[in-house]
Amino acid sequence: MFSLTTALPGKITSDYLNAFDKLLDAYGRIAETLPRLKNLAEAFKDSPALLTKLALYYAEILEFHRRAYKFIRRKCKYLDSS
């Protein structure tokens, strides 16, 4: 079985694990806000201005996910080549 901690030297492993921990924390914070955003969207469904702001917030979440995915894919390619 592959282990990240045995495949990489200590400092690199620590850096990668810290980066992944930060990503997981960020996803956790995003997940905590989603129910509130849904409630806001339902409460203000007749307010185009607020719905536009919520759409921008969701777009930011998608952009974060795109960058996180790209980061993880790049790191996985590095691991595959070692």
Biopython code that builds the backbone (N, CA, C, O; Angstrom):
import numpy as np
from Bio.PDB.StructureBuilder import StructureBuilder

atoms = [
    (1, "MET", "N", (0.839, -1.181, 0.000)),
    (1, "MET", "CA", (0.000, 0.000, 0.000)),
    (1, "MET", "C", (0.884, 1.244, 0.000)),
    (1, "MET", "O", (1.897, 1.300, 0.696)),
    (2, "PHE", "N", (0.490, 2.225, -0.780)),
    (2, "PHE", "CA", (1.237, 3.474, -0.894)),
    (2, "PHE", "C", (0.994, 4.338, 0.337)),
    (2, "PHE", "O", (-0.136, 4.465, 0.808)),
    (3, "SER", "N", (2.057, 4.924, 0.844)),
    (3, "SER", "CA", (1.943, 5.842, 1.972)),
    (3, "SER", "C", (2.655, 7.129, 1.632)),
    (3, "SER", "O", (3.833, 7.128, 1.275)),
    (4, "LEU", "N", (1.936, 8.218, 1.744)),
    (4, "LEU", "CA", (2.528, 9.529, 1.459)),
    (4, "LEU", "C", (3.701, 9.802, 2.384)),
    (4, "LEU", "O", (4.700, 10.382, 1.957)),
    (5, "THR", "N", (3.600, 9.402, 3.620)),
    (5, "THR", "CA", (4.655, 9.711, 4.581)),
    (5, "THR", "C", (5.933, 8.927, 4.328)),
    (5, "THR", "O", (7.008, 9.376, 4.728)),
    (6, "THR", "N", (5.852, 7.754, 3.669)),
    (6, "THR", "CA", (7.078, 7.003, 3.373)),
    (6, "THR", "C", (7.603, 7.311, 1.980)),
    (6, "THR", "O", (8.765, 7.027, 1.691)),
    (7, "ALA", "N", (6.783, 7.883, 1.113)),
    (7, "ALA", "CA", (7.195, 8.154, -0.259)),
    (7, "ALA", "C", (7.987, 9.437, -0.395)),
    (7, "ALA", "O", (8.747, 9.592, -1.352)),
    (8, "LEU", "N", (7.828, 10.360, 0.536)),
    (8, "LEU", "CA", (8.460, 11.668, 0.421)),
    (8, "LEU", "C", (9.324, 11.958, 1.639)),
    (8, "LEU", "O", (9.041, 11.476, 2.736)),
    (9, "PRO", "N", (10.361, 12.734, 1.449)),
    (9, "PRO", "CA", (11.177, 13.142, 2.591)),
    (9, "PRO", "C", (10.352, 13.952, 3.589)),
    (9, "PRO", "O", (9.311, 14.509, 3.241)),
    (10, "GLY", "N", (10.831, 14.012, 4.842)),
    (10, "GLY", "CA", (10.097, 14.632, 5.944)),
    (10, "GLY", "C", (9.565, 16.025, 5.694)),
    (10, "GLY", "O", (8.377, 16.268, 5.905)),
    (11, "LYS", "N", (10.402, 16.949, 5.250)),
    (11, "LYS", "CA", (9.965, 18.344, 5.060)),
    (11, "LYS", "C", (8.897, 18.433, 3.981)),
    (11, "LYS", "O", (7.895, 19.129, 4.150)),
    (12, "ILE", "N", (9.107, 17.730, 2.873)),
    (12, "ILE", "CA", (8.140, 17.759, 1.780)),
    (12, "ILE", "C", (6.826, 17.142, 2.235)),
    (12, "ILE", "O", (5.752, 17.682, 1.968)),
    (13, "THR", "N", (6.916, 16.015, 2.920)),
    (13, "THR", "CA", (5.710, 15.363, 3.436)),
    (13, "THR", "C", (4.954, 16.301, 4.352)),
    (13, "THR", "O", (3.736, 16.435, 4.237)),
    (14, "SER", "N", (5.651, 16.942, 5.245)),
    (14, "SER", "CA", (5.026, 17.873, 6.175)),
    (14, "SER", "C", (4.340, 19.014, 5.433)),
    (14, "SER", "O", (3.218, 19.390, 5.772)),
    (15, "ASP", "N", (5.005, 19.563, 4.428)),
    (15, "ASP", "CA", (4.425, 20.650, 3.640)),
    (15, "ASP", "C", (3.155, 20.199, 2.923)),
    (15, "ASP", "O", (2.144, 20.902, 2.937)),
    (16, "TYR", "N", (3.212, 19.025, 2.297)),
    (16, "TYR", "CA", (2.033, 18.513, 1.590)),
    (16, "TYR", "C", (0.890, 18.241, 2.559)),
    (16, "TYR", "O", (-0.256, 18.603, 2.289)),
    (17, "LEU", "N", (1.192, 17.614, 3.665)),
    (17, "LEU", "CA", (0.144, 17.304, 4.636)),
    (17, "LEU", "C", (-0.470, 18.579, 5.204)),
    (17, "LEU", "O", (-1.682, 18.642, 5.410)),
    (18, "ASN", "N", (0.347, 19.586, 5.456)),
    (18, "ASN", "CA", (-0.178, 20.868, 5.931)),
    (18, "ASN", "C", (-1.079, 21.512, 4.879)),
    (18, "ASN", "O", (-2.129, 22.064, 5.208)),
    (19, "ALA", "N", (-0.667, 21.441, 3.620)),
    (19, "ALA", "CA", (-1.483, 22.015, 2.544)),
    (19, "ALA", "C", (-2.821, 21.280, 2.440)),
    (19, "ALA", "O", (-3.868, 21.911, 2.300)),
    (20, "PHE", "N", (-2.784, 19.964, 2.507)),
    (20, "PHE", "CA", (-4.030, 19.201, 2.437)),
    (20, "PHE", "C", (-4.916, 19.479, 3.648)),
    (20, "PHE", "O", (-6.136, 19.579, 3.516)),
    (21, "ASP", "N", (-4.315, 19.602, 4.814)),
    (21, "ASP", "CA", (-5.095, 19.941, 6.007)),
    (21, "ASP", "C", (-5.790, 21.293, 5.841)),
    (21, "ASP", "O", (-6.949, 21.456, 6.219)),
    (22, "LYS", "N", (-5.070, 22.251, 5.274)),
    (22, "LYS", "CA", (-5.666, 23.579, 5.059)),
    (22, "LYS", "C", (-6.808, 23.507, 4.046)),
    (22, "LYS", "O", (-7.832, 24.170, 4.210)),
    (23, "LEU", "N", (-6.629, 22.704, 3.003)),
    (23, "LEU", "CA", (-7.715, 22.522, 2.040)),
    (23, "LEU", "C", (-8.933, 21.890, 2.696)),
    (23, "LEU", "O", (-10.060, 22.329, 2.470)),
    (24, "LEU", "N", (-8.713, 20.867, 3.501)),
    (24, "LEU", "CA", (-9.828, 20.213, 4.187)),
    (24, "LEU", "C", (-10.530, 21.176, 5.137)),
    (24, "LEU", "O", (-11.758, 21.178, 5.223)),
    (25, "ASP", "N", (-9.767, 21.985, 5.843)),
    (25, "ASP", "CA", (-10.366, 22.992, 6.726)),
    (25, "ASP", "C", (-11.215, 23.983, 5.928)),
    (25, "ASP", "O", (-12.315, 24.343, 6.346)),
    (26, "ALA", "N", (-10.701, 24.418, 4.788)),
    (26, "ALA", "CA", (-11.442, 25.363, 3.955)),
    (26, "ALA", "C", (-12.732, 24.737, 3.448)),
    (26, "ALA", "O", (-13.781, 25.381, 3.455)),
    (27, "TYR", "N", (-12.662, 23.490, 3.011)),
    (27, "TYR", "CA", (-13.882, 22.810, 2.562)),
    (27, "TYR", "C", (-14.875, 22.656, 3.713)),
    (27, "TYR", "O", (-16.085, 22.743, 3.502)),
    (28, "GLY", "N", (-14.380, 22.432, 4.907)),
    (28, "GLY", "CA", (-15.262, 22.344, 6.073)),
    (28, "GLY", "C", (-15.972, 23.656, 6.340)),
    (28, "GLY", "O", (-17.167, 23.674, 6.635)),
    (29, "ARG", "N", (-15.239, 24.756, 6.238)),
    (29, "ARG", "CA", (-15.857, 26.076, 6.434)),
    (29, "ARG", "C", (-16.885, 26.377, 5.346)),
    (29, "ARG", "O", (-17.936, 26.960, 5.614)),
    (30, "ILE", "N", (-16.569, 25.974, 4.125)),
    (30, "ILE", "CA", (-17.524, 26.162, 3.027)),
    (30, "ILE", "C", (-18.786, 25.353, 3.312)),
    (30, "ILE", "O", (-19.898, 25.860, 3.163)),
    (31, "ALA", "N", (-18.616, 24.106, 3.717)),
    (31, "ALA", "CA", (-19.767, 23.238, 3.997)),
    (31, "ALA", "C", (-20.644, 23.815, 5.103)),
    (31, "ALA", "O", (-21.866, 23.676, 5.058)),
    (32, "GLU", "N", (-20.042, 24.454, 6.083)),
    (32, "GLU", "CA", (-20.815, 25.049, 7.176)),
    (32, "GLU", "C", (-21.694, 26.200, 6.693)),
    (32, "GLU", "O", (-22.758, 26.441, 7.263)),
    (33, "THR", "N", (-21.268, 26.908, 5.657)),
    (33, "THR", "CA", (-22.038, 28.064, 5.185)),
    (33, "THR", "C", (-23.169, 27.686, 4.231)),
    (33, "THR", "O", (-24.117, 28.455, 4.075)),
    (34, "LEU", "N", (-23.091, 26.538, 3.601)),
    (34, "LEU", "CA", (-24.065, 26.194, 2.570)),
    (34, "LEU", "C", (-25.509, 26.174, 3.068)),
    (34, "LEU", "O", (-26.380, 26.702, 2.375)),
    (35, "PRO", "N", (-25.809, 25.596, 4.227)),
    (35, "PRO", "CA", (-27.209, 25.645, 4.685)),
    (35, "PRO", "C", (-27.718, 27.070, 4.893)),
    (35, "PRO", "O", (-28.874, 27.369, 4.592)),
    (36, "ARG", "N", (-26.861, 27.942, 5.406)),
    (36, "ARG", "CA", (-27.267, 29.344, 5.587)),
    (36, "ARG", "C", (-27.522, 30.034, 4.250)),
    (36, "ARG", "O", (-28.455, 30.825, 4.115)),
    (37, "LEU", "N", (-26.689, 29.726, 3.274)),
    (37, "LEU", "CA", (-26.892, 30.311, 1.947)),
    (37, "LEU", "C", (-28.212, 29.836, 1.347)),
    (37, "LEU", "O", (-28.934, 30.612, 0.722)),
    (38, "LYS", "N", (-28.517, 28.565, 1.541)),
    (38, "LYS", "CA", (-29.790, 28.026, 1.044)),
    (38, "LYS", "C", (-30.962, 28.736, 1.724)),
    (38, "LYS", "O", (-31.936, 29.102, 1.067)),
    (39, "ASN", "N", (-30.866, 28.927, 3.039)),
    (39, "ASN", "CA", (-31.926, 29.619, 3.775)),
    (39, "ASN", "C", (-32.092, 31.054, 3.285)),
    (39, "ASN", "O", (-33.213, 31.539, 3.132)),
    (40, "LEU", "N", (-30.975, 31.728, 3.042)),
    (40, "LEU", "CA", (-31.041, 33.099, 2.523)),
    (40, "LEU", "C", (-31.701, 33.138, 1.146)),
    (40, "LEU", "O", (-32.531, 34.002, 0.864)),
    (41, "ALA", "N", (-31.317, 32.188, 0.298)),
    (41, "ALA", "CA", (-31.887, 32.146, -1.052)),
    (41, "ALA", "C", (-33.397, 31.931, -0.991)),
    (41, "ALA", "O", (-34.147, 32.540, -1.754)),
    (42, "GLU", "N", (-33.837, 31.065, -0.086)),
    (42, "GLU", "CA", (-35.270, 30.813, 0.039)),
    (42, "GLU", "C", (-35.993, 32.023, 0.636)),
    (42, "GLU", "O", (-37.084, 32.376, 0.188)),
    (43, "ALA", "N", (-35.399, 32.648, 1.630)),
    (43, "ALA", "CA", (-36.037, 33.788, 2.295)),
    (43, "ALA", "C", (-36.117, 35.018, 1.393)),
    (43, "ALA", "O", (-37.056, 35.809, 1.487)),
    (44, "PHE", "N", (-35.128, 35.170, 0.524)),
    (44, "PHE", "CA", (-35.077, 36.357, -0.331)),
    (44, "PHE", "C", (-35.227, 36.004, -1.810)),
    (44, "PHE", "O", (-34.617, 36.633, -2.674)),
    (45, "LYS", "N", (-36.040, 34.998, -2.085)),
    (45, "LYS", "CA", (-36.184, 34.540, -3.472)),
    (45, "LYS", "C", (-36.755, 35.614, -4.402)),
    (45, "LYS", "O", (-36.621, 35.522, -5.622)),
    (46, "ASP", "N", (-37.388, 36.625, -3.820)),
    (46, "ASP", "CA", (-37.943, 37.714, -4.636)),
    (46, "ASP", "C", (-37.016, 38.929, -4.693)),
    (46, "ASP", "O", (-37.426, 40.007, -5.122)),
    (47, "SER", "N", (-35.777, 38.751, -4.263)),
    (47, "SER", "CA", (-34.814, 39.853, -4.267)),
    (47, "SER", "C", (-33.685, 39.554, -5.258)),
    (47, "SER", "O", (-32.706, 38.895, -4.910)),
    (48, "PRO", "N", (-33.827, 40.039, -6.482)),
    (48, "PRO", "CA", (-32.791, 39.770, -7.481)),
    (48, "PRO", "C", (-31.397, 40.223, -7.048)),
    (48, "PRO", "O", (-30.408, 39.567, -7.375)),
    (49, "ALA", "N", (-31.307, 41.325, -6.324)),
    (49, "ALA", "CA", (-29.995, 41.824, -5.904)),
    (49, "ALA", "C", (-29.309, 40.831, -4.972)),
    (49, "ALA", "O", (-28.120, 40.552, -5.131)),
    (50, "LEU", "N", (-30.050, 40.295, -3.998)),
    (50, "LEU", "CA", (-29.447, 39.325, -3.079)),
    (50, "LEU", "C", (-29.122, 38.024, -3.800)),
    (50, "LEU", "O", (-28.071, 37.429, -3.563)),
    (51, "LEU", "N", (-30.009, 37.583, -4.673)),
    (51, "LEU", "CA", (-29.737, 36.350, -5.412)),
    (51, "LEU", "C", (-28.504, 36.490, -6.292)),
    (51, "LEU", "O", (-27.761, 35.528, -6.489)),
    (52, "THR", "N", (-28.290, 37.683, -6.819)),
    (52, "THR", "CA", (-27.076, 37.934, -7.601)),
    (52, "THR", "C", (-25.838, 37.817, -6.717)),
    (52, "THR", "O", (-24.833, 37.232, -7.123)),
    (53, "LYS", "N", (-25.911, 38.370, -5.519)),
    (53, "LYS", "CA", (-24.782, 38.265, -4.573)),
    (53, "LYS", "C", (-24.523, 36.808, -4.200)),
    (53, "LYS", "O", (-23.372, 36.379, -4.120)),
    (54, "LEU", "N", (-25.599, 36.046, -3.971)),
    (54, "LEU", "CA", (-25.430, 34.625, -3.648)),
    (54, "LEU", "C", (-24.810, 33.864, -4.818)),
    (54, "LEU", "O", (-23.977, 32.979, -4.620)),
    (55, "ALA", "N", (-25.219, 34.212, -6.026)),
    (55, "ALA", "CA", (-24.641, 33.570, -7.206)),
    (55, "ALA", "C", (-23.143, 33.855, -7.301)),
    (55, "ALA", "O", (-22.360, 32.975, -7.659)),
    (56, "LEU", "N", (-22.752, 35.078, -6.980)),
    (56, "LEU", "CA", (-21.321, 35.416, -6.974)),
    (56, "LEU", "C", (-20.570, 34.625, -5.909)),
    (56, "LEU", "O", (-19.436, 34.198, -6.127)),
    (57, "TYR", "N", (-21.205, 34.435, -4.762)),
    (57, "TYR", "CA", (-20.576, 33.655, -3.697)),
    (57, "TYR", "C", (-20.393, 32.203, -4.150)),
    (57, "TYR", "O", (-19.331, 31.615, -3.949)),
    (58, "TYR", "N", (-21.430, 31.633, -4.758)),
    (58, "TYR", "CA", (-21.310, 30.262, -5.275)),
    (58, "TYR", "C", (-20.230, 30.180, -6.353)),
    (58, "TYR", "O", (-19.503, 29.190, -6.429)),
    (59, "ALA", "N", (-20.123, 31.208, -7.178)),
    (59, "ALA", "CA", (-19.075, 31.225, -8.203)),
    (59, "ALA", "C", (-17.692, 31.225, -7.559)),
    (59, "ALA", "O", (-16.771, 30.588, -8.072)),
    (60, "GLU", "N", (-17.537, 31.930, -6.445)),
    (60, "GLU", "CA", (-16.257, 31.937, -5.725)),
    (60, "GLU", "C", (-15.943, 30.547, -5.161)),
    (60, "GLU", "O", (-14.791, 30.113, -5.169)),
    (61, "ILE", "N", (-16.964, 29.864, -4.679)),
    (61, "ILE", "CA", (-16.768, 28.494, -4.176)),
    (61, "ILE", "C", (-16.296, 27.592, -5.311)),
    (61, "ILE", "O", (-15.372, 26.798, -5.135)),
    (62, "LEU", "N", (-16.926, 27.716, -6.467)),
    (62, "LEU", "CA", (-16.515, 26.907, -7.620)),
    (62, "LEU", "C", (-15.086, 27.227, -8.050)),
    (62, "LEU", "O", (-14.329, 26.328, -8.414)),
    (63, "GLU", "N", (-14.723, 28.489, -8.008)),
    (63, "GLU", "CA", (-13.351, 28.876, -8.358)),
    (63, "GLU", "C", (-12.354, 28.296, -7.354)),
    (63, "GLU", "O", (-11.285, 27.822, -7.737)),
    (64, "PHE", "N", (-12.707, 28.338, -6.074)),
    (64, "PHE", "CA", (-11.845, 27.729, -5.058)),
    (64, "PHE", "C", (-11.667, 26.243, -5.355)),
    (64, "PHE", "O", (-10.553, 25.722, -5.312)),
    (65, "HIS", "N", (-12.770, 25.568, -5.656)),
    (65, "HIS", "CA", (-12.696, 24.132, -5.938)),
    (65, "HIS", "C", (-11.847, 23.861, -7.176)),
    (65, "HIS", "O", (-11.069, 22.907, -7.196)),
    (66, "ARG", "N", (-11.989, 24.687, -8.203)),
    (66, "ARG", "CA", (-11.188, 24.503, -9.420)),
    (66, "ARG", "C", (-9.695, 24.594, -9.100)),
    (66, "ARG", "O", (-8.895, 23.783, -9.565)),
    (67, "ARG", "N", (-9.342, 25.592, -8.302)),
    (67, "ARG", "CA", (-7.926, 25.764, -7.952)),
    (67, "ARG", "C", (-7.428, 24.651, -7.029)),
    (67, "ARG", "O", (-6.296, 24.188, -7.165)),
    (68, "ALA", "N", (-8.269, 24.228, -6.100)),
    (68, "ALA", "CA", (-7.886, 23.137, -5.205)),
    (68, "ALA", "C", (-7.684, 21.852, -6.002)),
    (68, "ALA", "O", (-6.721, 21.119, -5.774)),
    (69, "TYR", "N", (-8.583, 21.584, -6.925)),
    (69, "TYR", "CA", (-8.466, 20.388, -7.762)),
    (69, "TYR", "C", (-7.178, 20.424, -8.586)),
    (69, "TYR", "O", (-6.465, 19.426, -8.691)),
    (70, "LYS", "N", (-6.897, 21.578, -9.160)),
    (70, "LYS", "CA", (-5.674, 21.739, -9.960)),
    (70, "LYS", "C", (-4.429, 21.515, -9.084)),
    (70, "LYS", "O", (-3.473, 20.866, -9.509)),
    (71, "PHE", "N", (-4.453, 22.054, -7.869)),
    (71, "PHE", "CA", (-3.338, 21.882, -6.942)),
    (71, "PHE", "C", (-3.133, 20.404, -6.615)),
    (71, "PHE", "O", (-2.009, 19.905, -6.651)),
    (72, "ILE", "N", (-4.212, 19.717, -6.299)),
    (72, "ILE", "CA", (-4.115, 18.302, -5.930)),
    (72, "ILE", "C", (-3.649, 17.470, -7.112)),
    (72, "ILE", "O", (-2.805, 16.589, -6.952)),
    (73, "ARG", "N", (-4.185, 17.737, -8.294)),
    (73, "ARG", "CA", (-3.766, 16.991, -9.484)),
    (73, "ARG", "C", (-2.276, 17.198, -9.743)),
    (73, "ARG", "O", (-1.568, 16.252, -10.090)),
    (74, "ARG", "N", (-1.802, 18.423, -9.578)),
    (74, "ARG", "CA", (-0.385, 18.712, -9.801)),
    (74, "ARG", "C", (0.470, 17.939, -8.813)),
    (74, "ARG", "O", (1.505, 17.387, -9.188)),
    (75, "LYS", "N", (0.052, 17.892, -7.557)),
    (75, "LYS", "CA", (0.811, 17.174, -6.545)),
    (75, "LYS", "C", (0.772, 15.675, -6.791)),
    (75, "LYS", "O", (1.767, 14.993, -6.550)),
    (76, "CYS", "N", (-0.351, 15.144, -7.266)),
    (76, "CYS", "CA", (-0.449, 13.717, -7.553)),
    (76, "CYS", "C", (0.457, 13.334, -8.715)),
    (76, "CYS", "O", (1.058, 12.260, -8.703)),
    (77, "LYS", "N", (0.562, 14.194, -9.709)),
    (77, "LYS", "CA", (1.469, 13.929, -10.818)),
    (77, "LYS", "C", (2.899, 13.872, -10.324)),
    (77, "LYS", "O", (3.690, 13.059, -10.803)),
    (78, "TYR", "N", (3.246, 14.741, -9.356)),
    (78, "TYR", "CA", (4.594, 14.730, -8.795)),
    (78, "TYR", "C", (4.843, 13.399, -8.082)),
    (78, "TYR", "O", (5.921, 12.817, -8.206)),
    (79, "LEU", "N", (3.858, 12.925, -7.345)),
    (79, "LEU", "CA", (4.012, 11.665, -6.621)),
    (79, "LEU", "C", (4.131, 10.495, -7.579)),
    (79, "LEU", "O", (4.904, 9.572, -7.323)),
    (80, "ASP", "N", (3.380, 10.509, -8.684)),
    (80, "ASP", "CA", (3.437, 9.418, -9.665)),
    (80, "ASP", "C", (4.785, 9.346, -10.344)),
    (80, "ASP", "O", (5.212, 8.260, -10.734)),
    (81, "SER", "N", (5.470, 10.467, -10.498)),
    (81, "SER", "CA", (6.748, 10.463, -11.205)),
    (81, "SER", "C", (7.919, 10.115, -10.308)),
    (81, "SER", "O", (9.030, 9.914, -10.800)),
    (82, "SER", "N", (7.697, 10.039, -8.986)),
    (82, "SER", "CA", (8.828, 9.740, -8.099)),
    (82, "SER", "C", (9.007, 8.255, -7.884)),
    (82, "SER", "O", (9.914, 7.840, -7.163)),
]
sb = StructureBuilder()
sb.init_structure("model")
sb.init_model(0)
sb.init_chain("A")
sb.init_seg("    ")
for serial, (resi, resn, name, xyz) in enumerate(atoms, 1):
    if name == "N":
        sb.init_residue(resn, " ", resi, " ")
    sb.init_atom(name, np.array(xyz, "f"), 0.0, 1.0, " ", f" {name:<3s}", serial, name[0])
structure = sb.get_structure()
